[in-house]
Amino acid sequence: MPAIPLSLPSSTPLDGDAEAALVQRARRGDHNAFARLYREHARTIHTLAWRITSDAAVAEDIVQETFLRMLRFIGGLRAGAPVRPWLKQVASRLAIDHLRRQRWHLQEVEVEDEYHSSPDSGPDTLSEAVGLMQALSPLARSLVWLNQMEGWSHQELGQRFGRSESWSKSIVSRALRRLREQMHDDAITNISTPARHHGTGTPP
C-alpha cells in the first residue's frame, strides 16, 4: 500500500452504516473506499502511536503498518463492527513492540517490589494532568496512557511487555503519584502568586 499522507483534509465523519458499507467495498478491492477509511482514522491512530512511542516518525510508520494489516485481514473484520477499536489495538501492539526493541526504555525505571495502590489514581486524576505527562519518562508515559486512556489492564501490559503485572502497576502508580504531586505544586504556586495590576490607583 503506498503511503497516504496524514495531511489529507478531514472529510465528513462516518456513521456506522456508512463505515460498514466502505468496509464491504474495500473487501471487494475498492481502493477509494480503503483510502476513505484511512482518512477517517489515520490521525487518531498516529496520535495514539505518538503518545506511546514519543516519536512522530515511528508513529507514522506504525500508521502505515496498521493499515497494511487491515488491508490484509479486512475479510476477517466482524461485519458491522466499528473499525477504530480494532485499528487502535493493532497500533498499540505495534507501538509496544517498538518500545520492547528499545531496551533502554524498559531499563530507565527502577521497579519497586511491591505495589501500593492509591484511591485517587484513576482516569479522573489523569484527565486533569494530561498536559503534565511530558514530564514523565517515555516508558511511564506509555504505560499510563495505555492503562488509563486505552483501557489496557496491568495484566495485559505486563504480558505484552514481557514483564509482570506488578511491574506495570508499580510504574503506573508512581507516575500517577508524580502527576498528582505536580498538579498540587502548580495549584499552590498559582494561589500564592499575587495578581498583577497595571496602571495607577487602588486595585479592585
Secondary structure, 3 states (H helix, E strand, C coil): CCCCCCCCCCCCCCCHHHHHHHHHHHHCCCHHHHHHHHHHHHHHHHHHHHHHHCCHHHHHHHHHHHHHHHHHHHHHCCCCCCHHHHHHHHHHHHHHHHHHHCHHHHHCCCCCCCCCCCCCCCHHHHHHHHHHHHHCCHHHHHHHHHHHHCCCCHHHHHHHHCCCHHHHHHHHHHHHHHHHHHHHHHHHHHHHCCCCCCCCCCCC
